[in-house]
Amino acid sequence: MAIAANSMPKSTPWREFWAGARQTIPLIVGAIPFGIIFGTLAQSSGLSLAAAAAMSVCVFAGSSQFIALGLLGTSSPVGVIILTTLVVNLRHLLYSIGLVPYLQPLGAGWKAVLAFWLTDETFMVAIQRYRQPDSSSHKHWFQLGSALSMYGNWQLCTWLGLTLGQSIPNAANWGLDFAMVATFIGMTMPYLQTRPMVATVVVSGGTALLARSLPHQLGLMVAAIAGIATGMIVEDLTKPEE
Amino acid sequence: MSPTEWWLVSGMALVTFLIRYPALALSGRLKLPAKLLQALNYVPPAVLVAIVVPAIFVESGDLWFSWQNPRIVGAIVTVAIGLWRQNLLLTITVGMGAFLLWQLAV
């Protein structure tokens, strides 16, 4: 499944920008229900309208925003919520290290901007673009297009949830959060072309189930690291002798 | 916004940015070892699956392996469509639809 565009005519910043936004559309569709539910749940968790909107504007990390709502509902202290945010979002450290080879030549402003807007979805779309063999020097514009369309959508959906969410009965209980599951499955499948990748996925998924009761979502990191290690071992084992 | 909310939002925003930014900020001076570059290839699928699998099979702390679980049916349909057609939008929307229908049916 090709997430990134296959062939582009001549690469210009704007062309890359729009291509990035366009390639992100399927992932935006998946994020819409997620954002609306966040807005809807925010008020029932006791967060004010301004704080919920500010969270989407300033934090912009969906799963940690959800977990924060859950913790607010159980009256957890602010320190605990911030610490949990740190753990849940640690995967973004892996993403930003993954982008280092491609963003190295950019200026500090670009790096800060692309870092702030780094999400699962934009990383998945952008990394495929960066790995394409063509020598375009505007590939970071592709990432910017993806990032801004995700960000705009997230603000819009948060706002919809905050305003209209209250008039939909039990909106949060419809299971619309399954959209996130479908999106993430769709993003994973293109990777499953090689034996090491399949091994990674099997071990990471199995470990995540076994480690599900670790506190503060630590199971996520444990599972990811186990999966990554497995993929590397299988790759080394199956490599033909040189 | 109350003072507590102010601390909450700025704290969350700060830690999130401090995760996303430093590797890029230092990237000019970083030379990544080959092993790390190899590991990075596996990051996206490993992380996505580690988020998704518990979201499918775990219900309030317990495993829920059953046809009654609409997330399992939705996930199977999503994977099937993904294998059949290499079209992300189709995969996501049909998977969503299957989940919602099954949830209504059971």
Chai-1 contact restraints between the chains, C-beta under 6 A:
chainA,res_idxA,chainB,res_idxB,connection_type,confidence,min_distance_angstrom,max_distance_angstrom,comment,restraint_id
A,M1,B,Q86,contact,1.0,0.0,6.0,A-B,restraint_1
A,M1,B,L88,contact,1.0,0.0,6.0,A-B,restraint_2
A,P26,B,L88,contact,1.0,0.0,6.0,A-B,restraint_3
A,P26,B,L89,contact,1.0,0.0,6.0,A-B,restraint_4
A,P26,B,I92,contact,1.0,0.0,6.0,A-B,restraint_5
A,V29,B,I92,contact,1.0,0.0,6.0,A-B,restraint_6
A,G30,B,I92,contact,1.0,0.0,6.0,A-B,restraint_7
A,A50,B,M1,contact,1.0,0.0,6.0,A-B,restraint_8
A,A51,B,M1,contact,1.0,0.0,6.0,A-B,restraint_9
A,A51,B,E5,contact,1.0,0.0,6.0,A-B,restraint_10
A,A51,B,V9,contact,1.0,0.0,6.0,A-B,restraint_11
A,A54,B,V9,contact,1.0,0.0,6.0,A-B,restraint_12
A,M55,B,V9,contact,1.0,0.0,6.0,A-B,restraint_13
A,C58,B,V9,contact,1.0,0.0,6.0,A-B,restraint_14
A,C58,B,A13,contact,1.0,0.0,6.0,A-B,restraint_15
A,V59,B,M12,contact,1.0,0.0,6.0,A-B,restraint_16
A,V59,B,A13,contact,1.0,0.0,6.0,A-B,restraint_17
A,V59,B,T16,contact,1.0,0.0,6.0,A-B,restraint_18
A,A61,B,T16,contact,1.0,0.0,6.0,A-B,restraint_19
A,V78,B,W7,contact,1.0,0.0,6.0,A-B,restraint_20
A,V78,B,L8,contact,1.0,0.0,6.0,A-B,restraint_21
A,I82,B,G11,contact,1.0,0.0,6.0,A-B,restraint_22
A,I82,B,M12,contact,1.0,0.0,6.0,A-B,restraint_23
A,I82,B,V15,contact,1.0,0.0,6.0,A-B,restraint_24
A,T85,B,M12,contact,1.0,0.0,6.0,A-B,restraint_25
A,T85,B,V15,contact,1.0,0.0,6.0,A-B,restraint_26
A,L86,B,V15,contact,1.0,0.0,6.0,A-B,restraint_27
A,N89,B,T16,contact,1.0,0.0,6.0,A-B,restraint_28
A,N89,B,I19,contact,1.0,0.0,6.0,A-B,restraint_29
A,R91,B,V47,contact,1.0,0.0,6.0,A-B,restraint_30
A,H92,B,I19,contact,1.0,0.0,6.0,A-B,restraint_31
A,H92,B,R20,contact,1.0,0.0,6.0,A-B,restraint_32
A,L93,B,I19,contact,1.0,0.0,6.0,A-B,restraint_33
A,L94,B,V43,contact,1.0,0.0,6.0,A-B,restraint_34
A,S96,B,R20,contact,1.0,0.0,6.0,A-B,restraint_35
A,S96,B,A23,contact,1.0,0.0,6.0,A-B,restraint_36
A,S96,B,L24,contact,1.0,0.0,6.0,A-B,restraint_37
A,I97,B,A23,contact,1.0,0.0,6.0,A-B,restraint_38
A,G98,B,L40,contact,1.0,0.0,6.0,A-B,restraint_39
A,G98,B,V43,contact,1.0,0.0,6.0,A-B,restraint_40
A,V100,B,A23,contact,1.0,0.0,6.0,A-B,restraint_41
A,V100,B,S27,contact,1.0,0.0,6.0,A-B,restraint_42
A,V100,B,L30,contact,1.0,0.0,6.0,A-B,restraint_43
A,L103,B,L24,contact,1.0,0.0,6.0,A-B,restraint_44
A,Q104,B,S27,contact,1.0,0.0,6.0,A-B,restraint_45
A,K111,B,L24,contact,1.0,0.0,6.0,A-B,restraint_46
A,A115,B,R20,contact,1.0,0.0,6.0,A-B,restraint_47
A,A115,B,Y21,contact,1.0,0.0,6.0,A-B,restraint_48
A,A115,B,L24,contact,1.0,0.0,6.0,A-B,restraint_49
A,L118,B,R20,contact,1.0,0.0,6.0,A-B,restraint_50
A,M124,B,P44,contact,1.0,0.0,6.0,A-B,restraint_51
A,G175,B,Q103,contact,1.0,0.0,6.0,A-B,restraint_52
A,F178,B,R71,contact,1.0,0.0,6.0,A-B,restraint_53
A,F178,B,G74,contact,1.0,0.0,6.0,A-B,restraint_54
A,F178,B,F99,contact,1.0,0.0,6.0,A-B,restraint_55
A,A179,B,M96,contact,1.0,0.0,6.0,A-B,restraint_56
A,V181,B,V52,contact,1.0,0.0,6.0,A-B,restraint_57
A,V181,B,A55,contact,1.0,0.0,6.0,A-B,restraint_58
A,A182,B,T78,contact,1.0,0.0,6.0,A-B,restraint_59
A,A182,B,I92,contact,1.0,0.0,6.0,A-B,restraint_60
A,A182,B,G95,contact,1.0,0.0,6.0,A-B,restraint_61
A,A182,B,M96,contact,1.0,0.0,6.0,A-B,restraint_62
A,T183,B,I92,contact,1.0,0.0,6.0,A-B,restraint_63
A,F184,B,L48,contact,1.0,0.0,6.0,A-B,restraint_64
A,F184,B,V52,contact,1.0,0.0,6.0,A-B,restraint_65
A,I185,B,T78,contact,1.0,0.0,6.0,A-B,restraint_66
A,G186,B,G82,contact,1.0,0.0,6.0,A-B,restraint_67
A,G186,B,L88,contact,1.0,0.0,6.0,A-B,restraint_68
A,G186,B,T91,contact,1.0,0.0,6.0,A-B,restraint_69
A,G186,B,I92,contact,1.0,0.0,6.0,A-B,restraint_70
A,M187,B,L48,contact,1.0,0.0,6.0,A-B,restraint_71
A,T188,B,P45,contact,1.0,0.0,6.0,A-B,restraint_72
A,T188,B,L48,contact,1.0,0.0,6.0,A-B,restraint_73
A,T188,B,V49,contact,1.0,0.0,6.0,A-B,restraint_74
A,M189,B,G82,contact,1.0,0.0,6.0,A-B,restraint_75
A,Y191,B,P45,contact,1.0,0.0,6.0,A-B,restraint_76
A,M197,B,P45,contact,1.0,0.0,6.0,A-B,restraint_77
A,T200,B,Y42,contact,1.0,0.0,6.0,A-B,restraint_78
A,T200,B,P45,contact,1.0,0.0,6.0,A-B,restraint_79
A,T200,B,A46,contact,1.0,0.0,6.0,A-B,restraint_80
A,V201,B,P45,contact,1.0,0.0,6.0,A-B,restraint_81
A,V201,B,V49,contact,1.0,0.0,6.0,A-B,restraint_82
A,S204,B,A46,contact,1.0,0.0,6.0,A-B,restraint_83
A,S204,B,V49,contact,1.0,0.0,6.0,A-B,restraint_84
A,S204,B,A50,contact,1.0,0.0,6.0,A-B,restraint_85
A,G205,B,V49,contact,1.0,0.0,6.0,A-B,restraint_86
A,G205,B,V53,contact,1.0,0.0,6.0,A-B,restraint_87
A,A208,B,A50,contact,1.0,0.0,6.0,A-B,restraint_88
A,A208,B,V53,contact,1.0,0.0,6.0,A-B,restraint_89
A,A208,B,P54,contact,1.0,0.0,6.0,A-B,restraint_90
A,L209,B,V53,contact,1.0,0.0,6.0,A-B,restraint_91
A,R212,B,P54,contact,1.0,0.0,6.0,A-B,restraint_92
A,R212,B,V58,contact,1.0,0.0,6.0,A-B,restraint_93
A,L220,B,A50,contact,1.0,0.0,6.0,A-B,restraint_94
A,A223,B,A50,contact,1.0,0.0,6.0,A-B,restraint_95
A,A224,B,A46,contact,1.0,0.0,6.0,A-B,restraint_96
A,A224,B,V47,contact,1.0,0.0,6.0,A-B,restraint_97
A,A224,B,A50,contact,1.0,0.0,6.0,A-B,restraint_98
A,G227,B,A46,contact,1.0,0.0,6.0,A-B,restraint_99
A,I228,B,A39,contact,1.0,0.0,6.0,A-B,restraint_100
A,I228,B,Y42,contact,1.0,0.0,6.0,A-B,restraint_101
A,I228,B,A46,contact,1.0,0.0,6.0,A-B,restraint_102
A,G231,B,Y42,contact,1.0,0.0,6.0,A-B,restraint_103
A,M232,B,Q38,contact,1.0,0.0,6.0,A-B,restraint_104
A,M232,B,A39,contact,1.0,0.0,6.0,A-B,restraint_105
